[in-house]
């Protein structure tokens, strides 16, 4: 549509729909099947009709007509860095790229022969960028698993610490999906502010974990580390650092919407700064705040740059005051060696005190009545209550609550009977088995947990394990209705391989005034520091402190969570 010069607003409608659909956790097909697509903002009747046709016939007549006359090879090029639809079309025409399978190799040969730079609208720099993009494409996210954010964080920390040992580095930041706090990260991107880029580039290449330097230019280097991770380093002047940081943080859809907004106001945006319409002079920005302010917007935190409504919110001065790690007052899911944890309850309490918490909840997996018998489980509960009472007296600076993580079984039964659940301060329900049940059965199980008067919240609600297990897909509308009706809370589980609820579902909870609770699900005391990963997800959802129950003072917290205070 861009190549054929369709109406700007029609193209924008598709871009907005892509952003919405791309960030869904649930299946698009299931939403279509259940006639829920109309509930999505930015997905109108035209998009829905195309999806109807796609899911019933296997293709879309309008799309087939749109592609007529376009060289097939252009579609292989779209997605290469610096190659959009218009550039792909021009390249495919110039080099007669009629076959998707061979298009990239033919283009690479043309670049090596310096045939691209003579095409109108390209040049030597564009040719170099395209060649770099082709070299990078052999290591795309489709060919290697994405890193968990926590693993990416370890690499980024090492890189940044190393770069700061160079005296010519004024500032260094990670960019892209890492800076937006995505749960998983592909390649890593860094930007350095410096007045001596050559010295910084030389220093970077001596990083001991680099296995291969793919390309080196005046303002950008691309390397692959010994662990196979690609790292792109951009070099910026201090004066243009804010623009460079903004542009390369993304997301792509955020930048598209931002550019469209700026064009309507007579500005042209780039990674070097902002031009006024009709002018050649670039205004540089040392900070992102000044960049956004120049075009009439409040600063938009990286976590909110999804390409949704954040630009509109910034225009109206309605950007939320996002929750921070410092707002957290307690952790209400943790395990000890009483079940599958590695430390004692006292060890975990001491760690909670070090973290400055006002309250802490232990939630070992509930003992099985079926295996141990009712009488033995009653004794275990009584003994734990007594232990918690002793520890509460020993550590008066924190309030310790006794809870269990209780299975919601495949038949929707709760693994611990009500007469035992009511002896606890609180309990959480969670699904741990039979993830392959159909939608109706999975929905029924979660709702059974929400309807139980002694379960206070649902833990890791979607059941996903990043890079390991897909999330379950219940009817989330029914789940959230039941959650609201029963005054229950939904958890954001901060374990790095869970980060569950995902941010799109957490955002839906906020819209429906369903309280969130962020817990670490720590199985050893050091894992209690995972709280920051859960806060990242809450921030991506647009959560303020008021949306998260464990930012409250203890007396208010127990009321909102309906804690029973038995211990």
MIMAR-738606 format. One record per residue (C-alpha): z, x, y. Coordinates in steps of 0.05 Angstrom, whole numbers, padded with zeros to 5 digits, always signed. Layout:
// residues N
ZXY/...
END
This chain:
// residues 567
+00000+00000+00000/+00014+00059+00047/-00053+00090+00030/-00090+00024+00042/-00053+00015+00108/-00018-00050+00091/+00028-00083+00141/+00087-00037+00158/+00138-00092+00147/+00110-00110+00078/+00115-00037+00056/+00186-00034+00083/+00205-00096+00043/+00184-00060-00021/+00222+00003-00001/+00285-00038+00011/+00277-00074-00055/+00269-00007-00091/+00334+00017-00061/+00372-00046-00083/+00343-00045-00154/+00351+00030-00162/+00425+00027-00149/+00442-00029-00198/+00489-00015-00255/+00469-00078-00292/+00402-00089-00327/+00346-00115-00281/+00317-00151-00341/+00383-00187-00355/+00389-00207-00282/+00318-00235-00286/+00332-00270-00352/+00394-00303-00322/+00358-00322-00258/+00405-00279-00216/+00353-00236-00179/+00357-00283-00120/+00429-00263-00110/+00408-00192-00090/+00399-00178-00016/+00330-00152+00000/+00298-00182-00063/+00258-00241-00040/+00212-00292-00073/+00152-00245-00073/+00189-00189-00110/+00219-00240-00159/+00150-00268-00174/+00124-00199-00189/+00182-00186-00236/+00169-00254-00269/+00098-00232-00283/+00119-00163-00307/+00171-00189-00356/+00128-00246-00383/+00059-00213-00384/+00073-00139-00384/+00036-00123-00319/+00027-00150-00249/-00041-00173-00226/-00028-00155-00153/-00009-00084-00171/-00071-00075-00214/-00114-00098-00156/-00078-00052-00108/-00093+00008-00152/-00168-00006-00154/-00206+00048-00119/-00149+00097-00120/-00157+00162-00161/-00112+00160-00222/-00090+00232-00211/-00054+00215-00146/+00001+00180-00185/+00019+00244-00221/+00030+00279-00154/+00075+00227-00122/+00146+00251-00132/+00131+00325-00122/+00172+00349-00063/+00135+00342+00003/+00081+00299-00030/+00082+00225-00011/+00030+00172-00025/-00018+00190+00031/-00017+00264+00015/-00025+00250-00059/-00086+00207-00045/-00118+00260+00000/-00106+00315-00051/-00132+00273-00109/-00195+00257-00069/-00207+00329-00048/-00201+00358-00118/-00227+00298-00157/-00162+00288-00195/-00181+00229-00238/-00134+00243-00297/-00058+00238-00292/-00048+00287-00349/-00087+00345-00317/-00076+00330-00243/-00016+00376-00230/-00047+00436-00266/-00112+00428-00228/-00074+00423-00162/-00035+00486-00180/-00099+00524-00192/-00126+00500-00125/-00062+00523-00090/-00067+00592-00122/-00138+00598-00096/-00114+00577-00026/-00159+00515-00027/-00106+00467-00002/-00093+00500+00064/-00164+00487+00088/-00157+00411+00079/-00147+00373+00144/-00074+00358+00155/-00048+00412+00109/-00043+00487+00122/-00014+00550+00093/+00058+00525+00097/+00041+00459+00062/+00004+00497+00008/+00064+00541-00005/+00111+00481-00007/+00066+00445-00057/+00063+00506-00102/+00139+00512-00099/+00145+00437-00116/+00100+00446-00177/+00141+00505-00201/+00204+00464-00193/+00176+00404-00230/+00184+00440-00297/+00259+00431-00288/+00262+00359-00265/+00320+00312-00279/+00278+00279-00333/+00280+00343-00374/+00354+00360-00369/+00418+00319-00365/+00449+00309-00297/+00514+00344-00283/+00578+00306-00278/+00602+00310-00206/+00664+00348-00227/+00621+00402-00262/+00575+00407-00202/+00637+00415-00158/+00659+00476-00196/+00591+00509-00186/+00587+00490-00113/+00657+00517-00100/+00637+00584-00130/+00573+00586-00090/+00606+00568-00024/+00663+00618-00035/+00612+00672-00048/+00569+00655+00012/+00630+00657+00058/+00640+00730+00041/+00578+00745+00082/+00598+00755+00155/+00531+00728+00179/+00546+00659+00149/+00574+00614+00204/+00578+00552+00161/+00556+00530+00092/+00552+00461+00061/+00527+00428-00002/+00474+00374+00009/+00439+00318-00028/+00471+00275-00081/+00530+00322-00085/+00549+00311-00013/+00539+00235-00022/+00589+00240-00080/+00543+00212-00133/+00576+00208-00201/+00523+00254-00229/+00482+00309-00195/+00415+00340-00210/+00394+00403-00174/+00441+00433-00123/+00423+00443-00050/+00460+00486+00002/+00448+00497+00076/+00475+00557+00116/+00482+00562+00191/+00465+00633+00213/+00432+00674+00267/+00411+00726+00216/+00374+00690+00160/+00346+00752+00127/+00415+00782+00116/+00441+00716+00088/+00381+00710+00042/+00393+00780+00014/+00466+00764+00004/+00450+00699-00033/+00403+00734-00081/+00460+00779-00103/+00501+00720-00128/+00519+00744-00198/+00502+00678-00232/+00428+00678-00211/+00381+00685-00270/+00314+00677-00234/+00288+00673-00163/+00233+00621-00164/+00211+00628-00092/+00233+00660-00027/+00212+00641+00043/+00238+00653+00113/+00279+00589+00114/+00287+00570+00040/+00302+00602-00027/+00299+00570-00095/+00336+00601-00154/+00357+00583-00224/+00427+00601-00247/+00446+00628-00315/+00469+00558-00335/+00400+00530-00320/+00419+00495-00256/+00369+00500-00199/+00397+00516-00129/+00358+00509-00065/+00385+00546-00004/+00362+00527+00065/+00374+00571+00126/+00386+00539+00193/+00402+00561+00263/+00470+00537+00289/+00436+00495+00342/+00396+00453+00292/+00448+00453+00237/+00467+00379+00247/+00395+00356+00239/+00385+00400+00177/+00449+00373+00147/+00431+00301+00160/+00359+00305+00135/+00376+00341+00070/+00437+00300+00053/+00393+00238+00044/+00389+00192+00008/+00313+00186+00013/+00319+00112+00026/+00372+00122+00079/+00326+00171+00115/+00267+00123+00110/+00307+00067+00142/+00335+00115+00194/+00266+00140+00212/+00240+00069+00218/+00298+00051+00263/+00286+00113+00306/+00211+00100+00312/+00225+00030+00338/+00267+00064+00393/+00213+00115+00408/+00240+00175+00370/+00213+00219+00314/+00264+00251+00267/+00259+00315+00227/+00304+00366+00195/+00299+00407+00259/+00318+00353+00309/+00290+00294+00347/+00227+00286+00389/+00215+00231+00439/+00152+00190+00430/+00092+00226+00459/+00131+00290+00471/+00129+00358+00437/+00199+00383+00455/+00250+00380+00399/+00322+00364+00417/+00368+00403+00370/+00435+00380+00345/+00491+00427+00321/+00529+00368+00289/+00510+00305+00251/+00555+00264+00297/+00513+00283+00357/+00449+00270+00318/+00468+00198+00301/+00497+00186+00371/+00432+00207+00404/+00395+00149+00372/+00450+00099+00387/+00487+00098+00321/+00558+00112+00300/+00567+00169+00250/+00551+00146+00179/+00593+00182+00126/+00550+00213+00071/+00580+00168+00017/+00550+00107+00052/+00479+00133+00058/+00450+00091+00002/+00393+00059+00042/+00428-00009+00045/+00458-00039+00108/+00493+00023+00134/+00445+00033+00193/+00456-00039+00216/+00531-00029+00210/+00528+00035+00250/+00487+00000+00304/+00540-00055+00309/+00599-00006+00307/+00621-00035+00240/+00623+00027+00196/+00685+00019+00153/+00745+00066+00160/+00738+00093+00090/+00798+00104+00044/+00820+00176+00036/+00858+00215-00016/+00916+00219+00033/+00922+00143+00032/+00940+00142-00042/+01014+00127-00058/+01013+00122-00134/+00977+00128-00200/+00982+00071-00249/+00945+00096-00311/+00970+00158-00347/+00984+00179-00418/+01038+00223-00451/+01047+00252-00520/+01075+00184-00540/+01002+00166-00553/+00943+00212-00539/+00969+00253-00479/+00990+00326-00479/+01053+00325-00437/+01120+00290-00435/+01134+00231-00390/+01180+00275-00349/+01125+00327-00340/+01079+00273-00313/+01132+00246-00266/+01145+00316-00238/+01070+00323-00225/+01068+00256-00190/+01125+00279-00145/+01086+00343-00129/+01027+00300-00108/+01072+00262-00060/+01069+00194-00095/+01119+00139-00082/+01109+00108-00151/+01079+00125-00218/+01062+00083-00279/+01058+00108-00350/+01008+00071-00394/+01006+00100-00464/+00964+00062-00513/+01006+00005-00540/+01033+00015-00611/+00999-00027-00664/+01040-00086-00688/+00994-00092-00748/+01007-00020-00771/+01079-00011-00750/+01107-00081-00754/+01138-00124-00699/+01208-00098-00707/+01189-00024-00701/+01145-00038-00639/+01203-00075-00607/+01247-00014-00618/+01194+00032-00588/+01190-00011-00526/+01265-00014-00518/+01272+00062-00527/+01217+00074-00475/+01250+00027-00426/+01315+00065-00433/+01278+00132-00423/+01245+00105-00360/+01312+00081-00334/+01343+00150-00344/+01284+00184-00309/+01287+00135-00251/+01359+00156-00239/+01342+00230-00247/+01284+00226-00198/+01303+00176-00144/+01248+00200-00098/+01196+00163-00140/+01195+00096-00175/+01172+00100-00248/+01141+00038-00280/+01133+00026-00354/+01067-00003-00377/+01017-00001-00435/+00942+00004-00440/+00927-00054-00487/+00863-00064-00526/+00822-00127-00516/+00797-00135-00587/+00728-00155-00611/+00749-00227-00622/+00778-00229-00551/+00850-00226-00577/+00900-00182-00539/+00927-00127-00584/+00999-00136-00563/+01031-00205-00566/+01056-00239-00502/+01129-00236-00523/+01124-00160-00522/+01079-00154-00461/+01129-00191-00418/+01181-00137-00433/+01138-00087-00394/+01135-00075-00319/+01060-00083-00322/+01001-00075-00370/+00927-00063-00366/+00874-00090-00412/+00814-00050-00434/+00756-00052-00483/+00752+00007-00530/+00710-00019-00589/+00649-00062-00606/+00610-00044-00544/+00546-00069-00576/+00567-00142-00574/+00521-00191-00538/+00531-00210-00466/+00568-00274-00480/+00617-00241-00527/+00631-00183-00480/+00641-00231-00422/+00689-00273-00463/+00731-00211-00480/+00739-00189-00408/+00756-00259-00384/+00808-00265-00440/+00841-00203-00411/+00839-00232-00341/+00868-00298-00363/+00928-00266-00398/+00988-00274-00352/+01017-00206-00372/+00957-00162-00361/+00956-00140-00288/+00888-00106-00285/+00826-00088-00326/+00818-00013-00339/+00750+00023-00338/+00716-00045-00337/+00644-00027-00352/+00663+00020-00409/+00611+00072-00389/+00615+00145-00407/+00568+00184-00362/+00513+00220-00401/+00543+00191-00466/+00547+00116-00467/+00514+00062-00426/+00558+00010-00391/+00569-00058-00422/+00533-00113-00386/+00575-00176-00383/+00560-00233-00334/+00595-00199-00276/+00592-00261-00234/+00634-00298-00286/+00680-00238-00293/+00692-00234-00218/+00703-00309-00212/+00756-00305-00267/+00786-00244-00233/+00794-00281-00167/+00819-00345-00199/+00873-00308-00238/+00892-00262-00180/+00877-00199-00219/+00857-00129-00199/+00798-00085-00221/+00806-00011-00234/+00765+00048-00210/+00779+00098-00265/+00776+00169-00237/+00762+00206-00302/+00700+00247-00284/+00660+00221-00344/+00678+00149-00328/+00682+00135-00252/+00686+00062-00271/+00680+00012-00237/+00614+00040-00211/+00607+00036-00136/+00559-00023-00135/+00608-00066-00175/+00666-00041-00133/+00628-00062-00071/+00619-00131-00101/+00694-00135-00111/+00705-00119-00038/+00657-00174-00017/+00696-00223-00061/+00764-00200-00036/+00783-00175-00106/+00834-00118-00100/+00817-00050-00129/+00865+00001-00159/+00846+00074-00167/+00877+00110-00227/+00866+00177-00260/+00875+00157-00333/+00906+00226-00338/+00918+00252-00409/+00952+00315-00384/+00987+00331-00319/+00931+00371-00287/+00885+00312-00294/+00927+00274-00243/+00887+00313-00191/+00826+00272-00212/+00847+00219-00162/+00797+00247-00112/+00739+00229-00157/+00761+00156-00158/+00769+00157-00083/+00697+00183-00078/+00672+00121-00115/+00714+00075-00072/+00685+00107-00010/+00614+00099-00037/+00631+00025-00044/+00653+00021+00028/+00727+00011+00011/+00781+00018+00064/+00854+00031+00047/+00868-00044+00053/+00821-00057-00006/+00860-00011-00054/+00928-00036-00078/+00958+00032-00092/+00953+00052-00019/+01009+00002-00006/+01083+00016+00002/+01121+00002-00062/+01150-00066-00043/+01082-00092-00022/+01047-00060-00081/+01090-00095-00134/+01077-00162-00101/+01002-00155-00099/+00998-00127-00170/+01049-00178-00196/+01093-00123-00226/+01152-00151-00266/+01202-00094-00254/+01236-00096-00322/+01254-00023-00328/
END
